[in-house]
């Protein structure tokens, strides 16, 4: 049972690898690279206000002071 599931997982991973390699070699290489880069930046940047609230506090205080 475990052996069959391992084979199935291995086959699925090899199919996914083939699809990714095919996409990478196609014309989608640069748009995919840009999309992955933007997604990685968003993953890093979205939690920053939670950890560095003072930076956002200064930023929003500056906007409120201008009003």
C-alpha positions as CSV (number, residue, x, y, z in Angstrom):
1,X,0.0,0.0,0.0
2,X,2.7,2.4,1.0
3,X,4.8,1.4,-1.9
4,X,2.0,2.1,-4.4
5,X,1.4,5.6,-2.9
6,X,5.1,6.4,-3.1
7,X,5.1,5.4,-6.8
8,X,2.0,7.5,-7.4
9,X,3.5,10.5,-5.6
10,X,6.8,10.1,-7.6
11,X,4.8,9.9,-10.9
12,X,2.9,13.0,-10.0
13,X,6.0,14.9,-9.1
14,X,7.7,13.8,-12.3
15,X,4.7,15.0,-14.3
16,X,4.7,18.3,-12.5
17,X,8.4,18.7,-13.2
18,X,7.9,17.9,-16.9
19,X,5.1,20.5,-17.1
20,X,7.2,23.2,-15.3
21,X,10.2,22.5,-17.6
22,X,8.0,22.7,-20.6
23,X,6.5,26.0,-19.4
24,X,10.0,27.3,-18.6
25,X,11.4,26.5,-22.0
26,X,8.4,28.2,-23.7
27,X,7.7,31.8,-24.2
28,X,6.3,32.1,-20.7
29,X,9.7,32.0,-19.1
30,X,10.1,35.7,-18.5
31,X,6.5,36.5,-17.5
32,X,6.6,33.5,-15.1
33,X,9.8,34.7,-13.6
34,X,8.4,38.1,-13.1
35,X,5.2,36.7,-11.6
36,X,7.2,34.5,-9.2
37,X,9.4,37.4,-8.2
38,X,6.4,39.7,-7.6
39,X,4.7,36.9,-5.6
40,X,7.8,36.4,-3.5
41,X,8.1,40.2,-2.8
42,X,4.4,40.3,-1.8
43,X,4.9,37.3,0.6
44,X,7.8,39.2,2.2
45,X,6.2,42.7,2.2
46,X,2.6,41.9,3.4
47,X,3.5,40.9,7.0
48,X,5.9,43.9,7.4
49,X,3.2,46.2,8.9
50,X,2.6,43.6,11.6
51,X,6.2,43.6,12.6
52,X,7.2,47.2,11.9
53,X,4.1,49.1,12.9
54,X,6.1,52.2,13.8
55,X,7.2,52.6,10.2
56,X,3.6,52.5,9.0
57,X,2.6,54.8,11.9
58,X,5.1,57.4,10.8
59,X,3.9,57.0,7.2
60,X,0.2,57.4,8.0
61,X,0.9,60.1,10.5
62,X,2.6,62.1,7.7
63,X,-0.4,61.6,5.5
64,X,-2.8,62.7,8.3
65,X,-0.7,65.7,9.1
66,X,-1.0,66.9,5.6
67,X,-4.8,67.0,5.7
